[in-house]
């Protein structure tokens, strides 16, 4: 499993922008650990930044090898795609909240699908399902802690070539992004000029649109049966679902070579209560834990606090087209930029010179090493000991991967931040006791138990007591059936 080719042009510019974006996301602990890529997301942020730098070099620099075909580098590639999705979603949400920036340009090209409110029975069924899954997950976790052998993780190979079946299974959905034909050049040319605020408000969508337009029938293989230059939307589209589908085709289905079904299944897919409630997923959970612990241990042994920001600098050197830095990195940024100018490299021209910039970074990194012991965004006079304490990588991952501590099932108590009408959950996690009858739900005390009984638990308690022992049924629920 590995990318098939380098990225160039607008696709390279988009990928570089996401990698550059990750410098700040990781440093601020914000949207930097996509749950759907658990190996990447459970590593320390210093290790994640190193992997993002490795993948950026492999995908963008023409004289370098493609990223190594390892579970950690492939996980990083998939995580970068998810981080792009998050950036798109936030951009759309912010613009929707502001309302007055580029509002006349937005294109809601199909009616919003109305969501019917859930019936009382549907709500009850969801509560029962979640309670059963959480209960069974906790039971299976206890068995794992006692050393239960769940076997090796393996996914049977499919007869169809890897990636092809994914395309074919999505054929019915492709109509959504191709129906009606591509946005014409005439329509694109008629769009009014954007002011600076609007350029920023549509930044990610404009980058994604340019990357999709580069995907023409002349640029690919069989997968060009669906050239993405022909999608029926452009950067004005406010439908995140369309962007997700098109970008998945571009960066995953068309680009990734899935050499092993087991590797693919190991890398992608959130770990949650459902993973523990489904016995067939327990080997994957254990395999993930082993991989994460090994990767963390190896990296922690080689981490050098004096070079804390070296990978942030690597990403910046290759991917950024902006001149900025925290206090302790200004000298390096200025020096790096001066060498770029001396060698005729336009540092602020996006989409070009990735290899030349990497070469300059390598030539100058030792001479401009001052300040590298501080994170890239550190302010003047920050406590270096605290910085290192916050960045020091751990040697092992979480003991219960993806298993969130269960909370009280009661409604809780209203406080000064929430009214009695709106407050519906209790977040207590300590000293919880199970319902004496169904054993499937937990309470922090009698007050919450009585309140939840009146709220509806009395309607499902007997059902929970009956179904909680049906392991096969709960396993199917966890699978989504």
C-alpha positions as CSV (number, residue, x, y, z in Angstrom):
1,X,0.0,0.0,0.0
2,X,1.6,3.2,-1.2
3,X,1.0,6.2,-3.4
4,X,1.5,5.4,-7.1
5,X,3.1,8.7,-8.2
6,X,4.3,12.1,-7.3
7,X,2.0,15.1,-7.1
8,X,2.6,18.0,-9.4
9,X,0.9,21.3,-10.3
10,X,-2.2,22.2,-8.5
11,X,-2.5,18.9,-6.8
12,X,1.0,19.3,-5.3
13,X,0.1,22.9,-4.2
14,X,-3.0,21.5,-2.4
15,X,-1.0,18.8,-0.7
16,X,1.7,21.2,0.3
17,X,-0.9,23.6,1.8
18,X,-2.4,20.8,4.0
19,X,1.1,19.8,5.2
20,X,2.0,23.4,6.0
21,X,-1.4,23.8,7.7
22,X,-0.5,20.8,9.9
23,X,2.4,22.7,11.6
24,X,0.0,24.9,13.4
25,X,-2.7,22.3,13.9
26,X,-0.3,20.0,15.7
27,X,1.3,22.7,17.8
28,X,-2.1,23.9,19.0
29,X,-3.5,20.3,19.5
30,X,-6.4,21.3,17.2
31,X,-8.0,18.9,14.6
32,X,-4.6,17.2,14.3
33,X,-5.6,13.6,15.2
34,X,-8.3,12.2,12.8
35,X,-10.1,9.4,14.6
36,X,-10.4,7.4,11.3
37,X,-6.6,6.9,11.2
38,X,-5.8,5.5,14.6
39,X,-2.1,4.6,14.1
40,X,-1.2,8.2,13.1
41,X,-3.5,9.8,15.6
42,X,-2.1,8.0,18.7
43,X,1.5,8.9,18.0
44,X,3.1,11.9,19.7
45,X,2.8,15.2,17.9
46,X,6.6,15.4,17.4
47,X,6.4,11.9,15.7
48,X,3.4,12.9,13.6
49,X,5.2,16.0,12.4
50,X,8.2,14.0,11.4
51,X,5.9,11.6,9.4
52,X,4.1,14.5,7.7
53,X,7.5,16.0,6.7
54,X,8.6,12.6,5.3
55,X,5.4,12.2,3.3
56,X,5.6,15.7,2.0
57,X,9.1,15.2,0.7
58,X,8.2,11.9,-0.9
59,X,5.1,13.3,-2.6
60,X,6.4,16.7,-3.7
61,X,10.2,16.6,-4.3
62,X,11.0,15.1,-7.7
63,X,14.5,13.7,-6.9
64,X,13.4,11.9,-3.7
65,X,11.8,8.5,-3.4
66,X,8.1,8.1,-2.9
67,X,7.2,7.8,0.8
68,X,8.3,4.5,2.4
69,X,5.7,1.7,2.1
70,X,5.3,1.4,5.9
71,X,2.2,1.3,8.0
72,X,3.1,4.6,9.6
73,X,3.8,6.5,6.4
74,X,0.7,5.1,4.7
75,X,-1.3,6.1,7.8
76,X,0.1,9.6,7.6
77,X,-0.9,10.0,3.9
78,X,-4.5,8.9,4.8
79,X,-4.5,11.3,7.8
80,X,-3.5,14.2,5.6
81,X,-6.6,13.6,3.5
82,X,-8.8,13.6,6.6
83,X,-7.1,16.8,7.8
84,X,-8.0,18.4,4.5
85,X,-11.6,17.4,4.9
86,X,-11.7,19.0,8.3
87,X,-10.2,22.2,7.0
88,X,-12.9,22.3,4.2
89,X,-15.7,21.6,6.7
90,X,-14.5,24.4,9.0
91,X,-14.2,26.8,6.1
92,X,-17.8,26.1,5.0
93,X,-19.1,26.4,8.6
94,X,-17.3,29.7,9.2
95,X,-18.5,31.2,6.0
96,X,-22.1,30.1,6.8
97,X,-21.8,31.8,10.2
98,X,-20.4,35.0,8.8
99,X,-23.0,35.1,5.9
100,X,-21.8,38.4,4.4
101,X,-18.5,37.2,2.9
102,X,-19.0,36.0,-0.6
103,X,-22.6,35.1,0.1
104,X,-23.7,35.9,-3.5
105,X,-21.1,33.4,-4.8
106,X,-22.1,30.4,-2.8
107,X,-23.7,27.6,-4.9
108,X,-26.2,25.3,-3.2
109,X,-26.7,23.4,-6.4
110,X,-29.2,21.0,-5.0
111,X,-32.0,21.2,-2.4
112,X,-31.0,20.3,1.1
113,X,-32.3,16.9,1.9
114,X,-34.8,17.3,4.7
115,X,-34.3,15.1,7.7
116,X,-37.4,13.8,9.3
117,X,-37.4,14.0,13.1
118,X,-36.9,10.7,14.8
119,X,-39.9,9.0,16.2
120,X,-40.1,8.0,19.9
121,X,-39.5,4.4,18.9
122,X,-36.4,5.2,16.8
123,X,-35.0,7.2,19.8
124,X,-35.7,4.2,22.0
125,X,-34.1,1.8,19.6
126,X,-30.9,3.9,19.4
127,X,-30.6,4.1,23.2
128,X,-31.0,0.4,23.5
129,X,-28.5,-0.3,20.7
130,X,-25.9,2.0,22.2
131,X,-26.3,0.6,25.7
132,X,-25.9,-3.0,24.5
133,X,-22.8,-2.1,22.5
134,X,-21.2,-0.3,25.4
135,X,-22.0,-3.1,27.8
136,X,-20.6,-5.8,25.5
137,X,-17.6,-3.7,24.7
138,X,-16.8,-3.4,28.4
139,X,-17.1,-7.2,28.9
140,X,-14.8,-7.9,25.9
141,X,-12.3,-5.3,27.1
142,X,-12.0,-7.1,30.5
143,X,-11.3,-10.4,28.7
144,X,-8.5,-8.7,26.7
145,X,-7.0,-7.3,29.9
146,X,-6.9,-10.9,31.3
147,X,-4.9,-11.9,28.3
148,X,-7.5,-13.6,26.1
149,X,-6.0,-14.8,22.8
150,X,-7.9,-13.2,19.9
151,X,-5.6,-14.5,17.1
152,X,-3.8,-12.6,14.4
153,X,-5.4,-9.8,12.4
154,X,-6.0,-10.8,8.8
155,X,-8.4,-9.7,6.1
156,X,-9.1,-12.0,3.2
157,X,-7.9,-10.7,-0.2
158,X,-10.6,-9.9,-2.7
159,X,-10.6,-11.4,-6.2
160,X,-11.1,-8.0,-7.9
161,X,-8.0,-5.8,-8.2
162,X,-7.5,-3.6,-5.2
163,X,-9.1,-0.2,-5.6
164,X,-11.3,-1.2,-8.7
165,X,-14.1,-2.7,-6.6
166,X,-14.1,0.5,-4.5
167,X,-14.7,2.5,-7.6
168,X,-17.4,0.2,-8.9
169,X,-19.3,0.1,-5.6
170,X,-19.4,3.9,-5.6
171,X,-20.8,4.1,-9.1
172,X,-24.3,4.7,-8.0
173,X,-23.1,7.7,-6.0
174,X,-21.0,9.2,-8.7
175,X,-24.0,10.5,-10.4
176,X,-24.2,13.2,-7.7
177,X,-20.9,14.8,-8.7
178,X,-21.2,14.3,-12.5
179,X,-24.9,14.7,-13.3
180,X,-25.5,17.7,-15.5
181,X,-21.9,17.9,-16.8
182,X,-19.0,20.1,-15.9
183,X,-19.1,23.8,-15.1
184,X,-18.4,25.5,-18.4
185,X,-15.4,27.7,-19.0
186,X,-17.8,30.5,-19.9
187,X,-19.5,30.2,-16.5
188,X,-16.2,30.1,-14.7
189,X,-14.9,33.2,-16.6
190,X,-18.0,35.1,-15.7
191,X,-17.5,34.9,-12.0
192,X,-16.7,38.3,-10.6
193,X,-13.2,39.1,-9.1
194,X,-12.8,38.3,-5.4
195,X,-11.6,40.7,-2.7
196,X,-9.0,39.6,-0.1
197,X,-11.6,38.5,2.4
198,X,-13.4,36.4,-0.1
199,X,-10.1,34.8,-1.4
200,X,-9.5,33.7,2.2
201,X,-13.0,32.6,2.8
202,X,-12.9,30.3,-0.3
203,X,-9.2,29.4,0.1
204,X,-9.4,25.6,0.6
205,X,-12.2,25.2,-2.0
206,X,-10.3,27.1,-4.6
207,X,-7.2,24.9,-4.0
208,X,-9.3,21.8,-4.2
209,X,-11.1,23.0,-7.3
210,X,-7.8,23.6,-9.1
211,X,-6.5,20.1,-8.1
212,X,-9.7,18.5,-9.5
213,X,-9.4,20.4,-12.7
214,X,-5.9,19.0,-13.2
215,X,-7.3,15.5,-13.3
216,X,-8.0,15.2,-17.0
217,X,-8.4,12.0,-19.2
218,X,-4.8,12.7,-20.4
219,X,-3.3,12.4,-16.9
220,X,-4.3,8.9,-15.7
221,X,-5.0,5.2,-16.2
222,X,-8.3,3.2,-16.2
223,X,-9.4,5.3,-13.3
224,X,-9.8,8.1,-15.8
225,X,-13.2,6.8,-16.7
226,X,-14.1,9.4,-14.1
227,X,-11.9,12.5,-14.9
228,X,-12.5,14.9,-12.0
229,X,-12.2,17.9,-14.3
230,X,-15.8,17.0,-15.3
231,X,-17.4,17.3,-11.9
232,X,-20.6,19.4,-11.8
233,X,-19.4,21.9,-9.3
234,X,-16.6,24.4,-8.7
235,X,-15.0,26.3,-5.8
236,X,-18.3,28.0,-5.0
237,X,-19.9,24.7,-3.9
238,X,-21.0,24.7,-0.2
239,X,-21.8,20.9,-0.2
240,X,-19.1,19.2,1.8
241,X,-20.3,15.8,0.7
242,X,-19.5,16.5,-2.9
243,X,-16.0,17.7,-2.0
244,X,-15.4,14.5,0.1
245,X,-16.4,12.2,-2.7
246,X,-14.4,14.0,-5.4
247,X,-11.3,14.3,-3.2
248,X,-11.5,10.7,-2.1
249,X,-11.4,9.7,-5.7
250,X,-8.5,12.0,-6.4
251,X,-6.2,11.3,-3.5
252,X,-7.3,7.8,-2.4
253,X,-8.9,5.6,-5.1
254,X,-6.9,7.0,-8.0
255,X,-3.6,7.6,-6.2
256,X,-3.1,4.8,-3.6
257,X,-2.0,1.3,-4.4
258,X,-3.5,-1.0,-1.8
259,X,-1.2,-4.0,-1.8
260,X,-2.8,-5.7,1.1
261,X,-6.4,-5.8,2.3
262,X,-5.1,-6.4,5.8
263,X,-2.9,-3.2,5.7
264,X,-5.7,-1.1,4.4
265,X,-8.1,-2.3,7.1
266,X,-5.5,-1.8,9.7
267,X,-4.8,1.8,8.7
268,X,-8.3,3.2,8.2
269,X,-11.2,2.9,10.5
270,X,-12.0,4.4,13.9
271,X,-11.6,2.4,17.0
272,X,-14.6,2.8,19.4
273,X,-17.0,0.9,21.6
274,X,-18.2,-0.9,18.4
275,X,-14.7,-2.3,17.8
276,X,-14.7,-3.9,21.2
277,X,-18.3,-5.1,21.0
278,X,-17.6,-7.0,17.7
279,X,-15.3,-10.0,18.4
280,X,-14.1,-10.1,14.8
281,X,-12.5,-6.6,15.4
282,X,-10.6,-7.5,18.5
283,X,-7.6,-8.9,16.5
284,X,-7.4,-5.5,14.8
285,X,-7.5,-3.6,18.1
286,X,-4.6,-5.7,19.4
287,X,-2.6,-5.3,16.2
288,X,-3.1,-1.6,16.3
289,X,-1.9,-1.5,19.9
290,X,1.2,-3.5,19.0
291,X,2.0,-1.2,16.1
292,X,1.5,2.0,18.0
293,X,3.5,0.9,21.0
294,X,6.4,-0.2,18.8
295,X,6.5,3.0,16.8
296,X,6.3,5.1,19.9
297,X,9.1,3.2,21.6
298,X,11.5,3.5,18.7
299,X,10.8,7.2,18.1
300,X,11.0,8.1,21.8
301,X,14.5,6.5,22.1
302,X,15.8,8.8,19.3
303,X,14.0,12.0,20.0
304,X,16.4,15.0,20.6
305,X,14.9,18.0,22.5
306,X,17.6,20.2,21.0
307,X,16.0,19.5,17.6
308,X,12.4,19.7,18.7
309,X,11.3,21.9,15.8
310,X,13.4,20.4,13.0
311,X,10.5,18.7,11.3
312,X,8.3,21.8,11.6
313,X,11.2,23.6,9.8
314,X,11.3,20.9,7.2
315,X,7.7,21.2,6.4
316,X,7.8,25.0,6.4
317,X,10.9,25.0,4.1
318,X,9.2,22.8,1.5
319,X,5.5,23.7,1.8
320,X,5.1,27.3,3.0
321,X,4.7,30.4,0.8
322,X,4.3,32.7,3.7
323,X,7.0,34.6,5.7
324,X,6.3,34.1,9.4
325,X,7.8,32.4,12.4
326,X,7.7,32.4,16.2
327,X,10.3,34.4,18.1
328,X,13.0,31.7,18.2
329,X,12.8,30.8,14.5
330,X,12.9,34.3,12.9
331,X,16.6,34.1,12.3
332,X,16.3,30.8,10.5
333,X,13.3,31.9,8.4
334,X,15.2,35.1,7.3
335,X,18.4,33.1,6.6
336,X,16.5,30.4,4.6
337,X,14.7,33.1,2.6
338,X,17.9,34.9,1.8
339,X,19.5,31.7,0.4
340,X,16.3,31.1,-1.7
341,X,16.6,34.6,-3.2
342,X,20.3,34.1,-3.8
343,X,19.6,30.9,-5.8
344,X,16.7,32.4,-7.7
345,X,13.9,30.6,-5.9
346,X,10.7,32.6,-5.4
347,X,9.8,31.5,-1.9
348,X,6.3,32.9,-2.1
349,X,5.4,31.4,-5.4
350,X,3.2,28.4,-4.6
351,X,3.3,25.0,-6.4
352,X,6.9,25.0,-7.5
353,X,10.5,24.4,-6.4
354,X,9.9,21.8,-3.8
355,X,13.1,19.9,-4.4
356,X,15.2,23.1,-4.6
357,X,13.8,24.3,-1.3
358,X,14.5,20.9,0.3
359,X,18.1,21.2,-1.0
360,X,18.5,24.6,0.5
361,X,17.1,23.4,3.9
362,X,19.6,20.6,4.0
363,X,22.5,22.9,3.0
364,X,21.6,25.5,5.7
365,X,20.0,23.6,8.6
366,X,23.2,23.1,10.6
367,X,24.4,26.7,10.2
368,X,21.0,28.1,11.3
369,X,20.2,25.6,14.1
370,X,19.7,28.3,16.8
371,X,16.2,28.2,18.3
372,X,15.4,24.7,17.1
373,X,14.9,23.6,20.7
374,X,11.7,25.6,20.8
375,X,8.4,24.8,19.0
376,X,7.9,26.8,15.8
377,X,5.2,29.1,17.3
378,X,6.8,29.7,20.7
379,X,6.8,33.3,21.9
380,X,9.7,35.0,23.5
381,X,10.6,33.9,27.1
382,X,8.5,30.8,27.0
383,X,9.6,28.3,29.7
384,X,11.8,25.8,27.8
385,X,11.4,23.1,30.4
386,X,7.6,23.3,30.1
387,X,7.9,23.3,26.3
388,X,10.0,20.1,26.4
389,X,7.6,18.5,28.9
390,X,4.7,19.1,26.7
391,X,6.4,17.8,23.6
392,X,8.4,14.8,25.0
393,X,7.1,11.7,23.3
394,X,5.7,8.8,25.3
395,X,7.1,5.4,25.0
396,X,3.8,3.6,24.7
397,X,0.3,4.2,23.6
398,X,-3.0,4.2,25.6
399,X,-3.8,1.0,27.5
400,X,-7.4,0.9,26.2
401,X,-7.1,2.1,22.6
402,X,-10.2,4.0,21.5
403,X,-12.2,2.9,24.5
404,X,-13.7,6.0,26.2
405,X,-14.5,5.8,29.8
406,X,-18.2,5.1,30.2
407,X,-20.4,7.8,31.8
408,X,-23.5,7.9,33.9
409,X,-26.7,7.3,31.9
410,X,-28.7,9.7,33.9
411,X,-29.8,13.3,33.0
412,X,-27.4,15.0,35.4
413,X,-28.2,18.1,37.3
414,X,-28.7,21.6,35.8
415,X,-26.1,24.2,36.7
416,X,-25.5,27.8,36.0
417,X,-24.5,27.1,32.4
418,X,-27.5,25.1,31.4
419,X,-31.2,25.0,32.2
420,X,-33.1,22.0,33.4
421,X,-34.8,21.8,30.1
422,X,-31.7,21.7,28.0
423,X,-29.4,19.6,30.2
424,X,-29.8,16.0,29.2
425,X,-26.6,14.2,30.1
426,X,-24.5,13.4,33.2
427,X,-20.8,13.2,32.6
428,X,-19.8,11.5,35.9
429,X,-17.3,8.6,35.3
430,X,-16.3,7.7,38.9
431,X,-18.0,5.1,41.2
432,X,-20.7,4.1,38.7
433,X,-23.1,1.3,39.5
434,X,-25.0,-0.7,37.0
435,X,-28.8,-1.0,36.9
436,X,-29.6,-4.0,39.2
437,X,-32.0,-5.4,36.6
438,X,-30.6,-5.0,33.1
439,X,-26.9,-4.6,34.1
440,X,-26.4,-2.7,30.8
441,X,-26.5,1.0,32.0
442,X,-24.5,2.8,34.7
443,X,-25.5,5.5,37.2
444,X,-23.5,7.7,39.5
445,X,-26.2,7.6,42.2
446,X,-29.9,7.1,43.0
447,X,-30.9,10.6,41.9
448,X,-29.8,10.0,38.3
449,X,-31.2,6.5,38.3
450,X,-34.6,7.6,39.4
451,X,-34.6,10.5,36.9
452,X,-33.6,8.2,34.0
453,X,-36.2,5.6,35.0
454,X,-38.9,8.3,34.7
455,X,-37.3,9.6,31.5
456,X,-37.7,6.3,29.7
457,X,-35.4,3.6,31.1
458,X,-38.5,1.9,32.5
459,X,-39.6,1.2,28.9
460,X,-36.4,-0.5,27.9
461,X,-35.0,-2.1,31.0
462,X,-36.6,-5.5,30.5
463,X,-35.6,-5.4,26.8
464,X,-32.0,-4.7,27.8
465,X,-31.9,-7.4,30.4
466,X,-33.1,-9.9,27.7
467,X,-30.9,-8.8,24.8
468,X,-27.6,-8.1,26.6
469,X,-26.6,-11.8,26.6
470,X,-27.2,-12.1,22.8
471,X,-23.6,-11.7,21.7
472,X,-24.2,-12.4,18.1
473,X,-27.0,-9.8,17.8
474,X,-24.9,-7.2,19.5
475,X,-21.9,-8.0,17.2
476,X,-24.2,-7.4,14.2
477,X,-25.3,-4.1,15.8
478,X,-21.6,-3.1,16.2
479,X,-21.0,-4.0,12.5
480,X,-23.8,-1.7,11.5
481,X,-26.3,-4.3,10.7
